[in-house]
Amino acid sequence: MKIGTKMGIGFAIIFILSFLTAIAAIWRLHIVAEETRIMMEQPIAKERMISDW
């Protein structure tokens, strides 16, 4: 194999791994944002019930 081909394959592997890492990070951030929203709804609901009382 020529050096250019080896470098191209190496670059492609690094690019694919970076892309997969970015996708995984975005997916996890979405999950964390949803869990945070759920967590924040509970105290707010309790505070509203107390203030209505």
DRENZAGU-379151 format. One line per 5 residues: number of its first residue (from 1); for each residue x, y, z of N, C-alpha, C, CB. Coordinates in Angstrom, 3 decimals. Last residue first. Glycine has a CB too. Example, Ala and Ser with C-alpha at 12.3 -4.5 7.8 and 13.67 -1.06 7.14 Angstrom:
BEGIN
2	12.850 -2.250 7.080 13.670 -1.060 7.140 12.900 0.030 7.870 14.084 -0.598 5.725 | 13.190 -5.690 7.800 12.300 -4.500 7.800 13.200 -3.300 7.800 11.308 -4.473 9.046
//
This chain:
BEGIN
53	-51.961 27.029 48.658 -52.512 26.723 49.977 -52.506 27.960 50.842 -51.723 25.598 50.655 | -50.427 27.988 46.595 -51.880 28.035 46.478 -52.549 27.802 47.816 -52.365 27.010 45.471 | -47.876 27.427 47.545 -48.253 28.834 47.424 -49.778 28.977 47.250 -47.511 29.486 46.230 | -47.959 24.614 47.451 -47.775 25.295 48.746 -48.229 26.746 48.640 -46.287 25.227 49.202 | -48.215 24.220 44.706 -49.267 23.726 45.593 -49.171 24.413 46.949 -49.171 22.194 45.756
48	-45.795 25.341 43.850 -47.076 25.927 43.418 -48.212 25.478 44.308 -47.381 25.553 41.968 | -43.965 23.568 44.982 -43.952 24.972 45.377 -45.265 25.662 45.001 -42.767 25.697 44.725 | -44.615 21.218 43.580 -44.807 21.271 45.026 -44.845 22.716 45.517 -43.694 20.497 45.743 | -43.873 21.964 40.993 -45.265 21.594 41.260 -45.541 21.672 42.751 -45.574 20.174 40.728 | -41.150 22.338 41.376 -41.973 23.479 40.977 -43.437 23.177 41.254 -41.762 23.818 39.483
43	-40.226 19.752 41.970 -40.190 20.794 42.996 -41.081 21.987 42.648 -38.763 21.267 43.201 | -40.956 18.504 39.352 -41.468 18.037 40.639 -41.387 19.115 41.719 -40.700 16.805 41.085 | -39.539 19.737 37.290 -40.989 19.845 37.333 -41.537 19.465 38.695 -41.613 18.975 36.266 | -36.866 19.033 37.547 -37.265 20.392 37.912 -38.784 20.557 37.981 -36.690 21.383 36.917 | -36.831 16.415 36.609 -36.437 16.682 37.991 -36.916 18.063 38.443 -34.912 16.577 38.140
38	-37.524 16.799 33.936 -38.400 16.019 34.805 -38.107 16.323 36.272 -38.234 14.514 34.527 | -35.269 18.261 33.105 -36.609 18.838 32.993 -37.584 18.123 33.917 -37.108 18.766 31.545 | -33.260 16.374 33.545 -33.249 17.630 34.288 -34.619 18.293 34.258 -32.192 18.579 33.719 | -33.964 14.449 31.648 -33.987 14.102 33.064 -33.987 15.349 33.941 -32.795 13.219 33.411 | -33.545 15.962 29.310 -34.879 15.441 29.624 -34.987 15.081 31.104 -35.196 14.208 28.756
33	-30.790 16.424 29.472 -31.716 17.555 29.440 -33.127 17.109 29.804 -31.711 18.216 28.054 | -29.816 13.801 29.324 -29.587 14.592 30.535 -30.549 15.777 30.593 -28.127 15.088 30.590 | -30.586 13.141 26.688 -31.102 12.379 27.822 -30.953 13.173 29.118 -30.375 11.030 27.937 | -29.071 15.004 25.244 -30.525 15.005 25.125 -31.153 14.275 26.312 -30.961 14.352 23.797 | -26.520 14.179 25.908 -26.967 15.506 26.324 -28.486 15.617 26.254 -26.319 16.586 25.452
28	-26.475 11.690 24.595 -26.421 11.739 26.067 -26.874 13.101 26.580 -24.992 11.436 26.570 | -26.566 12.580 21.902 -27.608 11.689 22.429 -27.651 11.744 23.954 -27.367 10.240 21.961 | -24.179 14.006 21.766 -25.451 14.699 21.541 -26.598 13.883 22.111 -25.676 14.961 20.038 | -22.355 11.904 22.190 -22.411 13.041 23.112 -23.737 13.789 22.974 -21.233 13.999 22.857 | -22.816 10.269 19.962 -23.049 9.736 21.308 -23.177 10.871 22.323 -21.906 8.783 21.719
23	-21.986 12.038 17.934 -23.368 11.541 17.960 -23.713 11.022 19.354 -23.569 10.421 16.903 | -19.268 12.301 18.602 -20.139 13.470 18.618 -21.610 13.059 18.686 -19.889 14.336 17.381 | -18.406 9.669 18.182 -18.290 10.275 19.506 -19.209 11.481 19.625 -16.840 10.684 19.788 | -18.825 9.426 15.429 -19.568 8.573 16.349 -19.540 9.126 17.775 -19.001 7.158 16.325 | -16.943 11.335 14.520 -18.359 11.492 14.212 -19.213 10.669 15.177 -18.643 11.076 12.757
18	-14.563 10.189 15.393 -14.959 11.509 15.883 -16.449 11.744 15.665 -14.142 12.606 15.187 | -14.593 7.826 13.868 -14.618 7.760 15.334 -15.041 9.097 15.943 -13.238 7.352 15.874 | -14.430 8.953 11.291 -15.598 8.148 11.676 -15.704 8.052 13.196 -15.513 6.732 11.056 | -11.901 10.206 11.428 -13.102 10.987 11.142 -14.356 10.236 11.587 -13.182 11.316 9.644 | -10.226 8.000 11.838 -10.294 9.057 12.852 -11.554 9.895 12.657 -9.037 9.957 12.790
13	-10.692 6.661 9.401 -10.990 6.012 10.681 -11.138 7.053 11.788 -9.882 4.998 11.046 | -9.761 8.557 7.550 -11.162 8.124 7.515 -11.564 7.476 8.835 -11.394 7.142 6.354 | -7.054 8.675 8.226 -7.890 9.870 8.362 -9.354 9.491 8.388 -7.621 10.857 7.222 | -6.313 6.042 7.527 -6.164 6.529 8.906 -7.042 7.744 9.163 -4.701 6.877 9.197 | -6.798 6.132 4.784 -7.541 5.190 5.618 -7.478 5.628 7.087 -6.976 3.752 5.453
8	-4.915 8.096 4.072 -6.332 8.288 3.792 -7.206 7.388 4.649 -6.614 8.033 2.327 | -2.540 6.864 4.771 -2.930 8.098 5.453 -4.411 8.385 5.249 -2.091 9.279 4.952 | -2.570 4.716 2.969 -2.545 4.467 4.409 -3.004 5.703 5.188 -1.133 4.054 4.855 | -2.464 6.159 0.557 -3.618 5.293 0.847 -3.703 5.020 2.343 -3.521 3.957 0.063 | 0.031 7.363 0.786 -1.183 8.183 0.648 -2.440 7.391 0.972 -1.283 8.747 -0.765
3	1.775 5.199 0.813 1.630 6.015 2.021 0.362 6.876 1.972 2.862 6.910 2.204 | 0.450 2.227 -0.748 1.190 3.482 -0.768 0.888 4.275 0.501 0.836 4.310 -2.028 | 0.836 -1.190 0.000 0.000 0.000 0.000 0.880 1.251 0.000 -0.951 -0.001 1.219
//
